């Protein structure tokens, strides 16, 4: 879960999210809302993402600001759950 949070929040390509699905949703003004453990246990889900799924949440009053912040300053808006997992990863990582 921590590694997944870091991958989605911290790994970048030219300053933007490395994951193309994350990049799509973040450009459209969503926030990285929740990471769900073993949410997709199909063979494809296990092979593609170790069974994890991610929720992106759109708060309509925030989408324009979130999109502008992401495109302008490359800031990813994320929930406390995701930010907590990122912080745990950073504390324990040797990267």
KACORQUI-V982076 format. One record per residue. RES is the residue in one letter. BURIAL is b if it has 24 or more other ideal C-beta (glycine too) atoms within 12 Angstrom, else e. Layout:
{{RES,BURIAL} {RES,BURIAL}}
//
This chain:
{{X,b} {X,b} {X,e} {X,b} {X,b} {X,b} {X,b} {X,b} {X,b} {X,b} {X,e} {X,e} {X,e} {X,e} {X,e} {X,b} {X,b} {X,e} {X,b} {X,e} {X,e} {X,b} {X,b} {X,e} {X,b} {X,b} {X,b} {X,e} {X,b} {X,b} {X,b} {X,b} {X,b} {X,b} {X,b} {X,e} {X,e} {X,e} {X,e} {X,e} {X,e} {X,e} {X,e} {X,e} {X,e} {X,e} {X,e} {X,e} {X,b} {X,e} {X,e} {X,b} {X,b} {X,b} {X,e} {X,b} {X,e} {X,e} {X,e} {X,e} {X,e} {X,e} {X,e} {X,e} {X,e} {X,b} {X,b} {X,e} {X,e} {X,b} {X,e} {X,e} {X,e} {X,e} {X,e} {X,b} {X,b} {X,b} {X,b} {X,e} {X,b} {X,b} {X,b} {X,e} {X,b} {X,b} {X,e} {X,e} {X,b} {X,e} {X,e} {X,e} {X,e} {X,e} {X,e}}
//
